Amino acid sequence: MSAYGHIRHARTDRLARKLAVAGTGAAVLALPLIGATTASAATPAAPTATKAATAYPDNLDGWIRESLDIMAQQGIPGTYDGIHRNIIRESSGNPLAINNWDINAVNGTPSKGLLQVIDPTFQAYHVEGTSWDPYDPVANITAACNYAADRYGSMDNVFSAY
C-alpha cells in the first residue's frame, strides 16, 4: 500500500469516527464525502434554519399541550393539571359538548366545547393564531384560559363553574 493510501485511509477512519459521534443523520449526509477527492465535493451545504413544527396528537392530551404552548407564547398562565381538571368537570373531555339547559342556554348563548365557553366570552378572549370555532379544542381551551387568567388569575384557580 502506498503512503498516500495509508494517509487517506486514516483520514477516512477519523471522519467515520466523527460521524459516529455526530449521529446517523450527519453520517447519511456525509457518506458521499468520505470518498471525495476534490475540495468542492467535500464542501458541506449551508445549514437550513427551519425548525420542525411540533406535532400534537389529536386527543385531549395533545389539545392541552398545544394550548399550553400557545399560552406560553402569549403570557397566559395555567398548568396541564389545572386545565385537565376543569375540562373533565365541564365536558368530560368532549370537544362537542354543549349545555342546552343552564341560564346561558335559556338566554340563547349555550356553553360550548371542552371548557364550556359561551360565544361572547369566546370572542372577547379569543387568542390570535387559534381558530374562531368555539368547538375547536385548542381555540376553546386557549380562550377559556385567557378568560380565567383575566378573571381569576389562572385556570388553576378555578374549582367550579366559572
N, C-alpha and C positions, 0 to 999 in steps of 0.2 A: 504494500500500500504506500502511496506517495505521502510525503509530508503534508501536502495540501489536503489530501483526502482525510487525513487524521485530524487536521485542524477543523475542517468543515464538519466532520462527524462530532467533534467535541462541541462545536458551536450549536449544532442541531440538538444535541443532548441537553445543553444548557437551556435552549429555547423550549424544548419539550418539558423540562422541569418547571420552568417559569409558567408555562401554560397550565400545567397540572395544578400549580398553586393558585393561578388566577381563576380556574374553574373551567368547566366543559364548554360554556358559552364562548369564552375567549378562545379556547382551543379550536373549536369548529371554525371560527372566523379566521384564525391564523394558520391553520393547517396548510393552505396553499402557499403560505410564505416560507415554510420550512425548506422547501427545495428551490426557492427563488435564487437566481444567480445575478439579478440586476438590482440596483438600488431602488429603481422605480417600482419594482414588484413588491418590495418589502416596505414601501411607504403605506402606513395604515390610513384608512379613510377617516375623515373628520368625524368626531363623535356627534351623535344627534342629541338634541336637548329635549326630546319628547319624554314626557312622563306618562307611564301607563295609567289609565283611569282605573280606579278601584272598582272591582266588580262586587256587587252585593247580592246575596241570594234573595229571591222573590218570596220572602216569608217574613214573619214578624221580626225575627232576629235581624234580618237584612234591612228591613224598613227602619227599625230603631237605630241601627248603626249608621245608615246613610243619613238619617235625620240628625244624629249627633255630630257627624262630620260637618254638615251644613250649619248647624247651630254653633259649632266651634268657630267657623269662619265668620259668623255674624255676631259673635259675642253673646249668644243666648245661653244662659246656664241650664243645666239639667244633667241627670245621670241615667244610665241604662236602667238601673233598678227603679228609679222614680217614674220613668216613662212606662216601663213594663207594668208596674203595679197599677198605674192609672188606666192603662189600656185594658188590662184584664177586668178591672172593675167596671169600666164604661161600656165595653163592647165584646168582651171575651175574645178579643183578637180578630174580630170580623170587620174587615175594612168597609163592608157594605151595610153595616148596621145603621138602622135609622130608628129614632124614637118617635112614634106617632101618637103618644098618649100624654106626655107631660105638658106643662103650661106653654112651653115654646111651640109644641106642635099645635096646641089649641089656638095659639096666636098666629099660626101659619108659617112658622120657621122651625121645623123639626131639627133636632140634633142629629148630626150625621158622622159616619166614619169611625175610625178607631178610637178617637178621643171625644166623640160626640160634640162636635163644634157646630153652632148654628151659622148660617150663611153670613149674616152681618159681622160676626166675630171673625170668621174665616177671612173675609175680605179685608177687614181692618188690620188683621195681624198676619196676613199672607207674607211669606218670606220670598224675596226675589230669588229666582233660579229654580223655584219649585212650580209645580202645576197649579193652575187655578181651579182644578177639580177638587172639591172638598172630600170626595171619596178616594182620591189618590192617597195611599197610605203615608208616603213621605211628606207630601204637602200638608196633610191633616195633622200629623204629629208635629211638624215644624211650626205650623201656625198656632196650634194649641199650646205648645211650649213657649212660644213668643208671647202669647196672651197671659199664660200663667206666670211668666217672668215679670211681666208688667204689673200684674195684679197681686201676686203672692211672693215674688222674688225668685221663684223657680218652680217647675213642675214637681220637684222633690218635696215641696211644702204643701202639696195638695193631697188630702187624705179622704176626700168625699166629693160629691158632685160639685162642680165649680161652674 
